[in-house]
Amino acid sequence: MADILEKIKTYKLEEVKNRKIDVPISDLELKASNADEIRGFHKSLKSASLDSFALIAEIKKASPSRGIIRPNFNPSQLAIAYETGGATCLSVLTDQPSFLGHEHFLISARNSCSLPVLRKDFMLDPYQIIESRSINADCILIIMAFVSDQQAKELEDTAIEYKMDVLIEVHDELELLRALKLKSRLIGINNRNLKTFEVSLANTKNLASQIPSEYTLVSESGIFTNGDMKELSSYGARSFLIGESLMKKENVSKATAHLLNQDLRKNI
């Protein structure tokens, strides 16, 4: 996975370089300042997790390890299905080379629902944060395995400037210690081992106790059932990022409601 991250970093640097030429940062800043009103991502998670589980439902067309996840891929319909099923927030993959994502997927999904949306991509330049706000993203992702401490600070500071929430993703204890030095109180623990690709809920269980109580903990990857969520909730996780297992279902709204043990929402 380390090699994969390096490969992604190489093409992402080139991608950002080219985008800066195509769209000067001054133009992007103007567009971002005129973007739609922010929907509170972290606030929604905290509210939903008070008496239930908060679900960040992911819209992902493909992945390097799985290939095409959902051939019949319609971000707008998926957003509506997730909201109808009871999701709290959305996560939309916009990385194209590795995940066949696109910014238009996020725009389409957000325009089709009332949920706050995370732009899930590999952020390493403040330009990408401003770009995220310009397409109406409400939250951005910082992957600690992908950036230095200084990069993480610059990314977070830019997000705060544009009033966006920041989900900081960690995979091990060292990354968690680095994440706790940042301002965001929203931390995601990825249960996927970046070296072996193996997924184990033990990762959340092992790291959760080191996260202060004032933080919101999101458990990511390897969560398939309400039972999995109940198991992890005993370790402090009440917010979950889930995508692939739901994306593969024919009826996404029913699968989402079943996962959350609730009825479909009416009159969305």
Sequence and secondary structure as in RCSB ss.txt:
>XXXX:A:sequence
MADILEKIKTYKLEEVKNRKIDVPISDLELKASNADEIRGFHKSLKSASLDSFALIAEIKKASPSRGIIRPNFNP
SQLAIAYETGGATCLSVLTDQPSFLGHEHFLISARNSCSLPVLRKDFMLDPYQIIESRSINADCILIIMAFVSDQ
QAKELEDTAIEYKMDVLIEVHDELELLRALKLKSRLIGINNRNLKTFEVSLANTKNLASQIPSEYTLVSESGIFT
NGDMKELSSYGARSFLIGESLMKKENVSKATAHLLNQDLRKNI
>XXXX:A:secstr
 HHHHHHHHHHHHHHHHHHHHHS HHHHHHHHHTS     HHHHHHHHTTTS EEEEEE SEETTTEES SS  H
HHHHHHHHHHT SEEEEE  HHHH   HHHHHHHHHT SS EEEES   SHHHHHHHHHTT SEEEEETTTS HH
HHHHHHHHHHHTT EEEEEESSHHHHHHHTTSS  EEEEE B TTT  B THHHHHHHTTS TTSEEEEESS  S
HHHHHHHHTTT  EEEE HHHHTSSSHHHHHHHHHT       
